[in-house]
Amino acid sequence: MANPVFDRLNKQISKGDYAGFGGGSATSRQSGGGVQDSLNSQQLQDLYNQPSAGAVQMRRVTLDDVVMKTLGLFSTMVLVAAATWFYVSGLPSTSPAPMALMLAGMLGGLGIGLVIAFKKTISVPLIVLYAVLEGVLVGAISQVFERQMPGIVSTAVIATLCTFAGMLLGYKTGLIKVTDKSRRIFGMAIMGYLLFGLVNLVAAFMGVGSGFGFGGTGPLGIAISVLGVGLASYSLAIDFDSVDRAVNAQLPEKYSWLLAHGFIVTLVWLYLEILRLLARLRQ
């Protein structure tokens, strides 16, 4: 459940390797005549004949850009989740449709998310499609949990929003810090948790732990869920820091879509971890 979007972005920022309005990396643009010396006369003439960069190309990512696009994607996800919720609520409890929707949202979102994370160019339609698929997943799984444990979804939603606000406040006030060392430690922890999560997901589908996977609803299972919530929460702090770094590095405005997508990835992960923790506690 790691966030490869910000991982890739941070590597690009560190290397100065991002696409600017003039083409090439930030490092090459800062190297002055070194780049020009490597071009022949025809290439220099072609470069001279290119039109000047427009206002859109000149724009750099700002915090407002990231906030507005995050709100747009979040609203899209919520609307789709609400539609899926009401659709599933009208189905009988024996219907296989909720499980099919959950799998479609989960596997489809995973596939599209990997394409977005490793695609060299930023595709806004794919980012919007990811938000739609996550909405299907969230809506279907929320209705399934709500049927079994009334009131659990509203509690999970409030807890997710409060966690987001708390992490943002902690990051802005300096109580929660993100350093290169903490990033490395978090990266190793997240890889271990991801591998465990994949194995645990298979175990859960096989009925291990009453459908919760290893640990079930006992102390071990609750401890695993607490760890998941903790990792997802700290991932928000890393996301906040990544946005600050992107703004300071003056990345092109189009990267605000990638940053907004990264927040959706983390928020959905956090919500699902909290939902599972609450379900284990109720059991």
Beta strands, then each sheet from edge to edge (+ up, - down):
end
